[in-house]
């Protein structure tokens, strides 16, 4: 069975926000909602200061607190490691939003459009009423992962079945693949580098690994 | 709700949660007090007319809280889906217990039988505990997920229940009002202890600076007006001071008010998210890694505010 994970090499990220834009384009999220963001973190004290870019989204946790608290079973952890939301079951109680320690989830209670109360043609075409009033978040582009199951292509290798953010990354900072596949690029990268997962102390077992140095 | 657009520099820091507003807070405020009241009336030994009024009040409080939540959720017409995840979700368990509370409470009102009042009280305690666990299960809010929040929320629910019962007992001039005043004093003391313990443990284990600032900022007011003053009023009622009923009424109101103030603050104002952090700053070129960065937190060893 596959177990999909994402790697983000913090040494390579230049904070260009191309992944943010690619996600927005691929998933047509409403104004103000970004399933993927790149944070610009300044730290230290002059003259020893640093600037770090931190791409964040749903961590598709191995032990997702959002799934545990969800009263409707709308949030489920799939066998391939993806944490998914069934928009038809979700009641929009926001319990999962509170349970997520990664600020990855959001709820939009009424439709919003970029420039006025009415949608542009492109917004109207891609508007999904099922996403109003329910919890939503990064899906790891699950439609593409499901396409791979039908076509035999490999997520993380073939662009058609790889998350949009990973495809778009200009510096090769983002990787995606199957941790159960010993030949996958993510498996090799993690074997060769030092990495961490955010808020591991909370026991969430995130599927996103941040690479920070060579081994 | 007004869109919240944080500045870029603030994105990684803990943010005040904006998804559960006063309606969600009202569920914890009213529901917790209602559950506590049902338990209090079950074991207070007050006469049937007053007991029936107290049970009715407890059920009304729980119903008010749940109604407020119903108005808050994004898809209210799917509300019955809340019963789908009893295995792990405390929100489902709260909803299931609520059904039993209303069934037992309804039978208690209809029959006035002591057995049903006691059963309603036990279910009220279960409802109160479920609510405490709902907050504690939310790992995204450090002030809620701390284990000390559970006894605090259960303790304040019990104190508020005793506070409401004091008001009912004072209103009816119930013979058991001395016993009620004594229990109220004990529960006020217990809640104060839970509160101080919660704050101390949160300080020790770490929480977002903003959350600690809010909680410490309201602590002295809470302890004075929500604990010391009502405890004195309850003591005067217990000692049989002139205007005994008035003292008991005041003690009850202030205990309830203190608890509601505390819960509103915890659910709304002190509910800051975990925020994001970097355990190791990346090594670039021939440089070295830097220490952990955790904006908005000071109490993590080695962490620096961003």
Interface residues (C-beta under 8 A of the other chain):
Chain A: X9 X10 X11 X31 X32 X37 X39 X40 X41 X42 X43 X44 X45 X50 X52 X54 X56 X65 X67 X68 X69 X70 X71 X72 X73 X74 X89 X90 X91 X92 X93 X94 X95 X97 X98 X99 X100 X101 X102 X103 X107 X109 X112 X132 X133 X134 X135 X194 X196 X198 X199 X200 X202 X204 X210 X211 X212 X213 X214
Chain B: X1 X3 X5 X8 X9 X11 X12 X15 X17 X19 X20 X24 X69 X72 X73 X74 X75 X76 X78 X79 X81 X82 X83 X84 X85 X88 X89 X90 X91 X92 X95 X134 X137 X138 X139 X140 X141 X144 X271 X273 X274 X275 X276 X277 X278 X279 X280 X281 X282 X283 X284 X289 X290 X293 X295 X304 X306
